[in-house]
Amino acid sequence: MEQFSTMFLSFIDTWGYVAVAVLMGLENACIPIPSELILGFAGYLISAGRMEFFHATVAGMIGGMVGSIVTY
């Protein structure tokens, strides 16, 4: 499990907002990726000044909606 966590964190660090949207979409499409890990690390990047709060929030919402629509 630690291996997956490291992979997701490096994906978010490299791809930023796109990674947040993609991973949140996968999480909402019933693929077991913990959203707490995704959004928690995005929050860390926001506090470090590497992401903007508004853009990260919008990316998470868009990813969540797309994942839910795909599942529906």
mmCIF file of the N, C-alpha and C atoms, coordinates in Angstrom:
data_MODEL
# 
_entry.id   MODEL 
# 
loop_
_atom_site.group_PDB 
_atom_site.id 
_atom_site.type_symbol 
_atom_site.label_atom_id 
_atom_site.label_alt_id 
_atom_site.label_comp_id 
_atom_site.label_asym_id 
_atom_site.label_entity_id 
_atom_site.label_seq_id 
_atom_site.pdbx_PDB_ins_code 
_atom_site.Cartn_x 
_atom_site.Cartn_y 
_atom_site.Cartn_z 
_atom_site.occupancy 
_atom_site.B_iso_or_equiv 
_atom_site.pdbx_formal_charge 
_atom_site.auth_seq_id 
_atom_site.auth_comp_id 
_atom_site.auth_asym_id 
_atom_site.auth_atom_id 
_atom_site.pdbx_PDB_model_num 
ATOM 1   N N  . MET A 1 1  ? 0.826   -1.196 0.000   1.00 0.00 ? 1  MET A N  1 
ATOM 2   C CA . MET A 1 1  ? 0.000   0.000  0.000   1.00 0.00 ? 1  MET A CA 1 
ATOM 3   C C  . MET A 1 1  ? 0.867   1.256  0.000   1.00 0.00 ? 1  MET A C  1 
ATOM 4   N N  . GLU A 1 2  ? 1.984   1.204  0.700   1.00 0.00 ? 2  GLU A N  1 
ATOM 5   C CA . GLU A 1 2  ? 2.877   2.359  0.744   1.00 0.00 ? 2  GLU A CA 1 
ATOM 6   C C  . GLU A 1 2  ? 3.404   2.692  -0.649  1.00 0.00 ? 2  GLU A C  1 
ATOM 7   N N  . GLN A 1 3  ? 3.599   1.666  -1.456  1.00 0.00 ? 3  GLN A N  1 
ATOM 8   C CA . GLN A 1 3  ? 4.076   1.846  -2.821  1.00 0.00 ? 3  GLN A CA 1 
ATOM 9   C C  . GLN A 1 3  ? 3.071   2.662  -3.642  1.00 0.00 ? 3  GLN A C  1 
ATOM 10  N N  . PHE A 1 4  ? 1.773   2.361  -3.497  1.00 0.00 ? 4  PHE A N  1 
ATOM 11  C CA . PHE A 1 4  ? 0.741   3.100  -4.210  1.00 0.00 ? 4  PHE A CA 1 
ATOM 12  C C  . PHE A 1 4  ? 0.666   4.538  -3.720  1.00 0.00 ? 4  PHE A C  1 
ATOM 13  N N  . SER A 1 5  ? 0.778   4.735  -2.428  1.00 0.00 ? 5  SER A N  1 
ATOM 14  C CA . SER A 1 5  ? 0.733   6.087  -1.866  1.00 0.00 ? 5  SER A CA 1 
ATOM 15  C C  . SER A 1 5  ? 1.852   6.941  -2.433  1.00 0.00 ? 5  SER A C  1 
ATOM 16  N N  . THR A 1 6  ? 3.044   6.388  -2.483  1.00 0.00 ? 6  THR A N  1 
ATOM 17  C CA . THR A 1 6  ? 4.183   7.118  -3.031  1.00 0.00 ? 6  THR A CA 1 
ATOM 18  C C  . THR A 1 6  ? 3.963   7.438  -4.499  1.00 0.00 ? 6  THR A C  1 
ATOM 19  N N  . MET A 1 7  ? 3.406   6.494  -5.245  1.00 0.00 ? 7  MET A N  1 
ATOM 20  C CA . MET A 1 7  ? 3.148   6.711  -6.663  1.00 0.00 ? 7  MET A CA 1 
ATOM 21  C C  . MET A 1 7  ? 2.120   7.827  -6.872  1.00 0.00 ? 7  MET A C  1 
ATOM 22  N N  . PHE A 1 8  ? 1.026   7.823  -6.090  1.00 0.00 ? 8  PHE A N  1 
ATOM 23  C CA . PHE A 1 8  ? 0.008   8.857  -6.224  1.00 0.00 ? 8  PHE A CA 1 
ATOM 24  C C  . PHE A 1 8  ? 0.560   10.226 -5.856  1.00 0.00 ? 8  PHE A C  1 
ATOM 25  N N  . LEU A 1 9  ? 1.353   10.282 -4.787  1.00 0.00 ? 9  LEU A N  1 
ATOM 26  C CA . LEU A 1 9  ? 1.906   11.562 -4.352  1.00 0.00 ? 9  LEU A CA 1 
ATOM 27  C C  . LEU A 1 9  ? 2.867   12.126 -5.383  1.00 0.00 ? 9  LEU A C  1 
ATOM 28  N N  . SER A 1 10 ? 3.672   11.289 -5.994  1.00 0.00 ? 10 SER A N  1 
ATOM 29  C CA . SER A 1 10 ? 4.584   11.785 -7.019  1.00 0.00 ? 10 SER A CA 1 
ATOM 30  C C  . SER A 1 10 ? 3.818   12.193 -8.277  1.00 0.00 ? 10 SER A C  1 
ATOM 31  N N  . PHE A 1 11 ? 2.719   11.504 -8.584  1.00 0.00 ? 11 PHE A N  1 
ATOM 32  C CA . PHE A 1 11 ? 1.866   11.874 -9.721  1.00 0.00 ? 11 PHE A CA 1 
ATOM 33  C C  . PHE A 1 11 ? 1.251   13.255 -9.503  1.00 0.00 ? 11 PHE A C  1 
ATOM 34  N N  . ILE A 1 12 ? 0.756   13.516 -8.301  1.00 0.00 ? 12 ILE A N  1 
ATOM 35  C CA . ILE A 1 12 ? 0.173   14.822 -7.985  1.00 0.00 ? 12 ILE A CA 1 
ATOM 36  C C  . ILE A 1 12 ? 1.246   15.900 -8.014  1.00 0.00 ? 12 ILE A C  1 
ATOM 37  N N  . ASP A 1 13 ? 2.422   15.602 -7.477  1.00 0.00 ? 13 ASP A N  1 
ATOM 38  C CA . ASP A 1 13 ? 3.504   16.578 -7.443  1.00 0.00 ? 13 ASP A CA 1 
ATOM 39  C C  . ASP A 1 13 ? 3.960   16.942 -8.848  1.00 0.00 ? 13 ASP A C  1 
ATOM 40  N N  . THR A 1 14 ? 3.963   15.979 -9.765  1.00 0.00 ? 14 THR A N  1 
ATOM 41  C CA . THR A 1 14 ? 4.414   16.219 -11.133 1.00 0.00 ? 14 THR A CA 1 
ATOM 42  C C  . THR A 1 14 ? 3.339   16.882 -11.990 1.00 0.00 ? 14 THR A C  1 
ATOM 43  N N  . TRP A 1 15 ? 2.122   16.369 -11.955 1.00 0.00 ? 15 TRP A N  1 
ATOM 44  C CA . TRP A 1 15 ? 1.070   16.817 -12.861 1.00 0.00 ? 15 TRP A CA 1 
ATOM 45  C C  . TRP A 1 15 ? 0.123   17.851 -12.257 1.00 0.00 ? 15 TRP A C  1 
ATOM 46  N N  . GLY A 1 16 ? 0.152   18.068 -10.977 1.00 0.00 ? 16 GLY A N  1 
ATOM 47  C CA . GLY A 1 16 ? -0.616  19.131 -10.335 1.00 0.00 ? 16 GLY A CA 1 
ATOM 48  C C  . GLY A 1 16 ? -2.120  18.975 -10.439 1.00 0.00 ? 16 GLY A C  1 
ATOM 49  N N  . TYR A 1 17 ? -2.763  20.003 -10.992 1.00 0.00 ? 17 TYR A N  1 
ATOM 50  C CA . TYR A 1 17 ? -4.228  20.055 -11.041 1.00 0.00 ? 17 TYR A CA 1 
ATOM 51  C C  . TYR A 1 17 ? -4.814  18.921 -11.878 1.00 0.00 ? 17 TYR A C  1 
ATOM 52  N N  . VAL A 1 18 ? -4.140  18.565 -12.965 1.00 0.00 ? 18 VAL A N  1 
ATOM 53  C CA . VAL A 1 18 ? -4.621  17.471 -13.814 1.00 0.00 ? 18 VAL A CA 1 
ATOM 54  C C  . VAL A 1 18 ? -4.635  16.168 -13.015 1.00 0.00 ? 18 VAL A C  1 
ATOM 55  N N  . ALA A 1 19 ? -3.607  15.948 -12.229 1.00 0.00 ? 19 ALA A N  1 
ATOM 56  C CA . ALA A 1 19 ? -3.541  14.735 -11.409 1.00 0.00 ? 19 ALA A CA 1 
ATOM 57  C C  . ALA A 1 19 ? -4.649  14.710 -10.370 1.00 0.00 ? 19 ALA A C  1 
ATOM 58  N N  . VAL A 1 20 ? -4.928  15.862 -9.760  1.00 0.00 ? 20 VAL A N  1 
ATOM 59  C CA . VAL A 1 20 ? -6.016  15.924 -8.778  1.00 0.00 ? 20 VAL A CA 1 
ATOM 60  C C  . VAL A 1 20 ? -7.332  15.558 -9.454  1.00 0.00 ? 20 VAL A C  1 
ATOM 61  N N  . ALA A 1 21 ? -7.589  16.118 -10.635 1.00 0.00 ? 21 ALA A N  1 
ATOM 62  C CA . ALA A 1 21 ? -8.836  15.832 -11.350 1.00 0.00 ? 21 ALA A CA 1 
ATOM 63  C C  . ALA A 1 21 ? -8.920  14.358 -11.746 1.00 0.00 ? 21 ALA A C  1 
ATOM 64  N N  . VAL A 1 22 ? -7.849  13.819 -12.298 1.00 0.00 ? 22 VAL A N  1 
ATOM 65  C CA . VAL A 1 22 ? -7.858  12.420 -12.751 1.00 0.00 ? 22 VAL A CA 1 
ATOM 66  C C  . VAL A 1 22 ? -8.037  11.464 -11.573 1.00 0.00 ? 22 VAL A C  1 
ATOM 67  N N  . LEU A 1 23 ? -7.276  11.672 -10.506 1.00 0.00 ? 23 LEU A N  1 
ATOM 68  C CA . LEU A 1 23 ? -7.371  10.763 -9.362  1.00 0.00 ? 23 LEU A CA 1 
ATOM 69  C C  . LEU A 1 23 ? -8.715  10.877 -8.654  1.00 0.00 ? 23 LEU A C  1 
ATOM 70  N N  . MET A 1 24 ? -9.269  12.081 -8.564  1.00 0.00 ? 24 MET A N  1 
ATOM 71  C CA . MET A 1 24 ? -10.597 12.228 -7.963  1.00 0.00 ? 24 MET A CA 1 
ATOM 72  C C  . MET A 1 24 ? -11.655 11.580 -8.853  1.00 0.00 ? 24 MET A C  1 
ATOM 73  N N  . GLY A 1 25 ? -11.482 11.675 -10.169 1.00 0.00 ? 25 GLY A N  1 
ATOM 74  C CA . GLY A 1 25 ? -12.400 10.996 -11.081 1.00 0.00 ? 25 GLY A CA 1 
ATOM 75  C C  . GLY A 1 25 ? -12.354 9.491  -10.909 1.00 0.00 ? 25 GLY A C  1 
ATOM 76  N N  . LEU A 1 26 ? -11.154 8.945  -10.786 1.00 0.00 ? 26 LEU A N  1 
ATOM 77  C CA . LEU A 1 26 ? -11.023 7.505  -10.567 1.00 0.00 ? 26 LEU A CA 1 
ATOM 78  C C  . LEU A 1 26 ? -11.619 7.098  -9.231  1.00 0.00 ? 26 LEU A C  1 
ATOM 79  N N  . GLU A 1 27 ? -11.395 7.917  -8.207  1.00 0.00 ? 27 GLU A N  1 
ATOM 80  C CA . GLU A 1 27 ? -11.934 7.602  -6.877  1.00 0.00 ? 27 GLU A CA 1 
ATOM 81  C C  . GLU A 1 27 ? -13.457 7.599  -6.890  1.00 0.00 ? 27 GLU A C  1 
ATOM 82  N N  . ASN A 1 28 ? -14.069 8.538  -7.593  1.00 0.00 ? 28 ASN A N  1 
ATOM 83  C CA . ASN A 1 28 ? -15.526 8.601  -7.649  1.00 0.00 ? 28 ASN A CA 1 
ATOM 84  C C  . ASN A 1 28 ? -16.121 7.599  -8.630  1.00 0.00 ? 28 ASN A C  1 
ATOM 85  N N  . ALA A 1 29 ? -15.281 6.978  -9.450  1.00 0.00 ? 29 ALA A N  1 
ATOM 86  C CA . ALA A 1 29 ? -15.745 5.919  -10.350 1.00 0.00 ? 29 ALA A CA 1 
ATOM 87  C C  . ALA A 1 29 ? -15.612 4.556  -9.679  1.00 0.00 ? 29 ALA A C  1 
ATOM 88  N N  . CYS A 1 30 ? -15.554 4.540  -8.353  1.00 0.00 ? 30 CYS A N  1 
ATOM 89  C CA . CYS A 1 30 ? -15.523 3.325  -7.530  1.00 0.00 ? 30 CYS A CA 1 
ATOM 90  C C  . CYS A 1 30 ? -14.228 2.532  -7.654  1.00 0.00 ? 30 CYS A C  1 
ATOM 91  N N  . ILE A 1 31 ? -13.151 3.198  -8.023  1.00 0.00 ? 31 ILE A N  1 
ATOM 92  C CA . ILE A 1 31 ? -11.833 2.572  -7.987  1.00 0.00 ? 31 ILE A CA 1 
ATOM 93  C C  . ILE A 1 31 ? -11.224 2.953  -6.644  1.00 0.00 ? 31 ILE A C  1 
ATOM 94  N N  . PRO A 1 32 ? -10.756 1.999  -5.871  1.00 0.00 ? 32 PRO A N  1 
ATOM 95  C CA . PRO A 1 32 ? -10.358 2.289  -4.485  1.00 0.00 ? 32 PRO A CA 1 
ATOM 96  C C  . PRO A 1 32 ? -9.064  3.097  -4.358  1.00 0.00 ? 32 PRO A C  1 
ATOM 97  N N  . ILE A 1 33 ? -9.181  4.387  -4.624  1.00 0.00 ? 33 ILE A N  1 
ATOM 98  C CA . ILE A 1 33 ? -8.094  5.332  -4.387  1.00 0.00 ? 33 ILE A CA 1 
ATOM 99  C C  . ILE A 1 33 ? -8.596  6.269  -3.295  1.00 0.00 ? 33 ILE A C  1 
ATOM 100 N N  . PRO A 1 34 ? -7.907  6.375  -2.188  1.00 0.00 ? 34 PRO A N  1 
ATOM 101 C CA . PRO A 1 34 ? -8.417  7.204  -1.088  1.00 0.00 ? 34 PRO A CA 1 
ATOM 102 C C  . PRO A 1 34 ? -8.356  8.697  -1.406  1.00 0.00 ? 34 PRO A C  1 
ATOM 103 N N  . SER A 1 35 ? -9.520  9.333  -1.421  1.00 0.00 ? 35 SER A N  1 
ATOM 104 C CA . SER A 1 35 ? -9.565  10.769 -1.707  1.00 0.00 ? 35 SER A CA 1 
ATOM 105 C C  . SER A 1 35 ? -8.891  11.574 -0.607  1.00 0.00 ? 35 SER A C  1 
ATOM 106 N N  . GLU A 1 36 ? -8.831  11.021 0.599   1.00 0.00 ? 36 GLU A N  1 
ATOM 107 C CA . GLU A 1 36 ? -8.160  11.717 1.693   1.00 0.00 ? 36 GLU A CA 1 
ATOM 108 C C  . GLU A 1 36 ? -6.684  11.919 1.379   1.00 0.00 ? 36 GLU A C  1 
ATOM 109 N N  . LEU A 1 37 ? -6.076  10.942 0.740   1.00 0.00 ? 37 LEU A N  1 
ATOM 110 C CA . LEU A 1 37 ? -4.674  11.043 0.360   1.00 0.00 ? 37 LEU A CA 1 
ATOM 111 C C  . LEU A 1 37 ? -4.493  12.088 -0.736  1.00 0.00 ? 37 LEU A C  1 
ATOM 112 N N  . ILE A 1 38 ? -5.367  12.064 -1.731  1.00 0.00 ? 38 ILE A N  1 
ATOM 113 C CA . ILE A 1 38 ? -5.281  12.993 -2.857  1.00 0.00 ? 38 ILE A CA 1 
ATOM 114 C C  . ILE A 1 38 ? -5.460  14.429 -2.381  1.00 0.00 ? 38 ILE A C  1 
ATOM 115 N N  . LEU A 1 39 ? -6.558  14.685 -1.693  1.00 0.00 ? 39 LEU A N  1 
ATOM 116 C CA . LEU A 1 39 ? -6.862  16.052 -1.276  1.00 0.00 ? 39 LEU A CA 1 
ATOM 117 C C  . LEU A 1 39 ? -5.957  16.522 -0.145  1.00 0.00 ? 39 LEU A C  1 
ATOM 118 N N  . GLY A 1 40 ? -5.525  15.597 0.695   1.00 0.00 ? 40 GLY A N  1 
ATOM 119 C CA . GLY A 1 40 ? -4.596  15.965 1.759   1.00 0.00 ? 40 GLY A CA 1 
ATOM 120 C C  . GLY A 1 40 ? -3.265  16.450 1.203   1.00 0.00 ? 40 GLY A C  1 
ATOM 121 N N  . PHE A 1 41 ? -2.746  15.745 0.208   1.00 0.00 ? 41 PHE A N  1 
ATOM 122 C CA . PHE A 1 41 ? -1.485  16.166 -0.391  1.00 0.00 ? 41 PHE A CA 1 
ATOM 123 C C  . PHE A 1 41 ? -1.668  17.438 -1.206  1.00 0.00 ? 41 PHE A C  1 
ATOM 124 N N  . ALA A 1 42 ? -2.821  17.581 -1.866  1.00 0.00 ? 42 ALA A N  1 
ATOM 125 C CA . ALA A 1 42 ? -3.101  18.836 -2.571  1.00 0.00 ? 42 ALA A CA 1 
ATOM 126 C C  . ALA A 1 42 ? -3.133  19.994 -1.577  1.00 0.00 ? 42 ALA A C  1 
ATOM 127 N N  . GLY A 1 43 ? -3.708  19.770 -0.410  1.00 0.00 ? 43 GLY A N  1 
ATOM 128 C CA . GLY A 1 43 ? -3.713  20.793 0.636   1.00 0.00 ? 43 GLY A CA 1 
ATOM 129 C C  . GLY A 1 43 ? -2.310  21.151 1.087   1.00 0.00 ? 43 GLY A C  1 
ATOM 130 N N  . TYR A 1 44 ? -1.447  20.155 1.195   1.00 0.00 ? 44 TYR A N  1 
ATOM 131 C CA . TYR A 1 44 ? -0.050  20.430 1.542   1.00 0.00 ? 44 TYR A CA 1 
ATOM 132 C C  . TYR A 1 44 ? 0.605   21.295 0.471   1.00 0.00 ? 44 TYR A C  1 
ATOM 133 N N  . LEU A 1 45 ? 0.376   20.958 -0.811  1.00 0.00 ? 45 LEU A N  1 
ATOM 134 C CA . LEU A 1 45 ? 0.965   21.745 -1.894  1.00 0.00 ? 45 LEU A CA 1 
ATOM 135 C C  . LEU A 1 45 ? 0.407   23.165 -1.915  1.00 0.00 ? 45 LEU A C  1 
ATOM 136 N N  . ILE A 1 46 ? -0.847  23.333 -1.538  1.00 0.00 ? 46 ILE A N  1 
ATOM 137 C CA . ILE A 1 46 ? -1.433  24.672 -1.434  1.00 0.00 ? 46 ILE A CA 1 
ATOM 138 C C  . ILE A 1 46 ? -0.722  25.455 -0.337  1.00 0.00 ? 46 ILE A C  1 
ATOM 139 N N  . SER A 1 47 ? -0.529  24.840 0.817   1.00 0.00 ? 47 SER A N  1 
ATOM 140 C CA . SER A 1 47 ? 0.123   25.544 1.928   1.00 0.00 ? 47 SER A CA 1 
ATOM 141 C C  . SER A 1 47 ? 1.590   25.843 1.627   1.00 0.00 ? 47 SER A C  1 
ATOM 142 N N  . ALA A 1 48 ? 2.209   25.034 0.779   1.00 0.00 ? 48 ALA A N  1 
ATOM 143 C CA . ALA A 1 48 ? 3.600   25.267 0.392   1.00 0.00 ? 48 ALA A CA 1 
ATOM 144 C C  . ALA A 1 48 ? 3.710   26.289 -0.735  1.00 0.00 ? 48 ALA A C  1 
ATOM 145 N N  . GLY A 1 49 ? 2.571   26.742 -1.264  1.00 0.00 ? 49 GLY A N  1 
ATOM 146 C CA . GLY A 1 49 ? 2.573   27.733 -2.335  1.00 0.00 ? 49 GLY A CA 1 
ATOM 147 C C  . GLY A 1 49 ? 2.797   27.163 -3.720  1.00 0.00 ? 49 GLY A C  1 
ATOM 148 N N  . ARG A 1 50 ? 2.664   25.860 -3.876  1.00 0.00 ? 50 ARG A N  1 
ATOM 149 C CA . ARG A 1 50 ? 2.893   25.225 -5.175  1.00 0.00 ? 50 ARG A CA 1 
ATOM 150 C C  . ARG A 1 50 ? 1.610   25.000 -5.956  1.00 0.00 ? 50 ARG A C  1 
ATOM 151 N N  . MET A 1 51 ? 0.460   25.207 -5.322  1.00 0.00 ? 51 MET A N  1 
ATOM 152 C CA . MET A 1 51 ? -0.849  25.119 -5.972  1.00 0.00 ? 51 MET A CA 1 
ATOM 153 C C  . MET A 1 51 ? -1.704  26.260 -5.441  1.00 0.00 ? 51 MET A C  1 
ATOM 154 N N  . GLU A 1 52 ? -2.712  26.618 -6.232  1.00 0.00 ? 52 GLU A N  1 
ATOM 155 C CA . GLU A 1 52 ? -3.687  27.618 -5.805  1.00 0.00 ? 52 GLU A CA 1 
ATOM 156 C C  . GLU A 1 52 ? -4.927  26.902 -5.271  1.00 0.00 ? 52 GLU A C  1 
ATOM 157 N N  . PHE A 1 53 ? -5.482  27.429 -4.182  1.00 0.00 ? 53 PHE A N  1 
ATOM 158 C CA . PHE A 1 53 ? -6.642  26.808 -3.541  1.00 0.00 ? 53 PHE A CA 1 
ATOM 159 C C  . PHE A 1 53 ? -7.819  26.687 -4.503  1.00 0.00 ? 53 PHE A C  1 
ATOM 160 N N  . PHE A 1 54 ? -8.161  27.769 -5.188  1.00 0.00 ? 54 PHE A N  1 
ATOM 161 C CA . PHE A 1 54 ? -9.322  27.768 -6.078  1.00 0.00 ? 54 PHE A CA 1 
ATOM 162 C C  . PHE A 1 54 ? -9.149  26.739 -7.194  1.00 0.00 ? 54 PHE A C  1 
ATOM 163 N N  . HIS A 1 55 ? -7.988  26.718 -7.827  1.00 0.00 ? 55 HIS A N  1 
ATOM 164 C CA . HIS A 1 55 ? -7.760  25.796 -8.943  1.00 0.00 ? 55 HIS A CA 1 
ATOM 165 C C  . HIS A 1 55 ? -7.774  24.335 -8.486  1.00 0.00 ? 55 HIS A C  1 
ATOM 166 N N  . ALA A 1 56 ? -7.195  24.067 -7.328  1.00 0.00 ? 56 ALA A N  1 
ATOM 167 C CA . ALA A 1 56 ? -7.209  22.699 -6.805  1.00 0.00 ? 56 ALA A CA 1 
ATOM 168 C C  . ALA A 1 56 ? -8.631  22.262 -6.459  1.00 0.00 ? 56 ALA A C  1 
ATOM 169 N N  . THR A 1 57 ? -9.423  23.184 -5.907  1.00 0.00 ? 57 THR A N  1 
ATOM 170 C CA . THR A 1 57 ? -10.813 22.874 -5.570  1.00 0.00 ? 57 THR A CA 1 
ATOM 171 C C  . THR A 1 57 ? -11.620 22.576 -6.827  1.00 0.00 ? 57 THR A C  1 
ATOM 172 N N  . VAL A 1 58 ? -11.453 23.408 -7.848  1.00 0.00 ? 58 VAL A N  1 
ATOM 173 C CA . VAL A 1 58 ? -12.178 23.199 -9.108  1.00 0.00 ? 58 VAL A CA 1 
ATOM 174 C C  . VAL A 1 58 ? -11.741 21.886 -9.762  1.00 0.00 ? 58 VAL A C  1 
ATOM 175 N N  . ALA A 1 59 ? -10.452 21.593 -9.747  1.00 0.00 ? 59 ALA A N  1 
ATOM 176 C CA . ALA A 1 59 ? -9.963  20.337 -10.333 1.00 0.00 ? 59 ALA A CA 1 
ATOM 177 C C  . ALA A 1 59 ? -10.559 19.136 -9.607  1.00 0.00 ? 59 ALA A C  1 
ATOM 178 N N  . GLY A 1 60 ? -10.614 19.194 -8.287  1.00 0.00 ? 60 GLY A N  1 
ATOM 179 C CA . GLY A 1 60 ? -11.211 18.100 -7.516  1.00 0.00 ? 60 GLY A CA 1 
ATOM 180 C C  . GLY A 1 60 ? -12.688 17.937 -7.795  1.00 0.00 ? 60 GLY A C  1 
ATOM 181 N N  . MET A 1 61 ? -13.403 19.060 -7.912  1.00 0.00 ? 61 MET A N  1 
ATOM 182 C CA . MET A 1 61 ? -14.848 18.992 -8.185  1.00 0.00 ? 61 MET A CA 1 
ATOM 183 C C  . MET A 1 61 ? -15.119 18.457 -9.583  1.00 0.00 ? 61 MET A C  1 
ATOM 184 N N  . ILE A 1 62 ? -14.368 18.922 -10.569 1.00 0.00 ? 62 ILE A N  1 
ATOM 185 C CA . ILE A 1 62 ? -14.568 18.442 -11.940 1.00 0.00 ? 62 ILE A CA 1 
ATOM 186 C C  . ILE A 1 62 ? -14.255 16.949 -12.026 1.00 0.00 ? 62 ILE A C  1 
ATOM 187 N N  . GLY A 1 63 ? -13.148 16.536 -11.434 1.00 0.00 ? 63 GLY A N  1 
ATOM 188 C CA . GLY A 1 63 ? -12.805 15.113 -11.435 1.00 0.00 ? 63 GLY A CA 1 
ATOM 189 C C  . GLY A 1 63 ? -13.859 14.273 -10.750 1.00 0.00 ? 63 GLY A C  1 
ATOM 190 N N  . GLY A 1 64 ? -14.365 14.752 -9.618  1.00 0.00 ? 64 GLY A N  1 
ATOM 191 C CA . GLY A 1 64 ? -15.409 14.031 -8.897  1.00 0.00 ? 64 GLY A CA 1 
ATOM 192 C C  . GLY A 1 64 ? -16.689 13.901 -9.703  1.00 0.00 ? 64 GLY A C  1 
ATOM 193 N N  . MET A 1 65 ? -17.075 14.988 -10.374 1.00 0.00 ? 65 MET A N  1 
ATOM 194 C CA . MET A 1 65 ? -18.302 14.947 -11.184 1.00 0.00 ? 65 MET A CA 1 
ATOM 195 C C  . MET A 1 65 ? -18.150 14.006 -12.373 1.00 0.00 ? 65 MET A C  1 
ATOM 196 N N  . VAL A 1 66 ? -17.018 14.083 -13.051 1.00 0.00 ? 66 VAL A N  1 
ATOM 197 C CA . VAL A 1 66 ? -16.797 13.209 -14.208 1.00 0.00 ? 66 VAL A CA 1 
ATOM 198 C C  . VAL A 1 66 ? -16.783 11.743 -13.773 1.00 0.00 ? 66 VAL A C  1 
ATOM 199 N N  . GLY A 1 67 ? -16.128 11.437 -12.666 1.00 0.00 ? 67 GLY A N  1 
ATOM 200 C CA . GLY A 1 67 ? -16.115 10.060 -12.162 1.00 0.00 ? 67 GLY A CA 1 
ATOM 201 C C  . GLY A 1 67 ? -17.497 9.568  -11.798 1.00 0.00 ? 67 GLY A C  1 
ATOM 202 N N  . SER A 1 68 ? -18.307 10.430 -11.195 1.00 0.00 ? 68 SER A N  1 
ATOM 203 C CA . SER A 1 68 ? -19.673 10.042 -10.831 1.00 0.00 ? 68 SER A CA 1 
ATOM 204 C C  . SER A 1 68 ? -20.538 9.840  -12.063 1.00 0.00 ? 68 SER A C  1 
ATOM 205 N N  . ILE A 1 69 ? -20.361 10.683 -13.064 1.00 0.00 ? 69 ILE A N  1 
ATOM 206 C CA . ILE A 1 69 ? -21.135 10.554 -14.303 1.00 0.00 ? 69 ILE A CA 1 
ATOM 207 C C  . ILE A 1 69 ? -20.778 9.251  -15.012 1.00 0.00 ? 69 ILE A C  1 
ATOM 208 N N  . VAL A 1 70 ? -19.496 8.922  -15.050 1.00 0.00 ? 70 VAL A N  1 
ATOM 209 C CA . VAL A 1 70 ? -19.064 7.678  -15.694 1.00 0.00 ? 70 VAL A CA 1 
ATOM 210 C C  . VAL A 1 70 ? -19.675 6.473  -14.985 1.00 0.00 ? 70 VAL A C  1 
ATOM 211 N N  . THR A 1 71 ? -19.698 6.507  -13.662 1.00 0.00 ? 71 THR A N  1 
ATOM 212 C CA . THR A 1 71 ? -20.269 5.399  -12.898 1.00 0.00 ? 71 THR A CA 1 
ATOM 213 C C  . THR A 1 71 ? -21.775 5.304  -13.086 1.00 0.00 ? 71 THR A C  1 
ATOM 214 N N  . TYR A 1 72 ? -22.437 6.457  -13.183 1.00 0.00 ? 72 TYR A N  1 
ATOM 215 C CA . TYR A 1 72 ? -23.880 6.468  -13.323 1.00 0.00 ? 72 TYR A CA 1 
ATOM 216 C C  . TYR A 1 72 ? -24.276 5.879  -14.657 1.00 0.00 ? 72 TYR A C  1 
# 
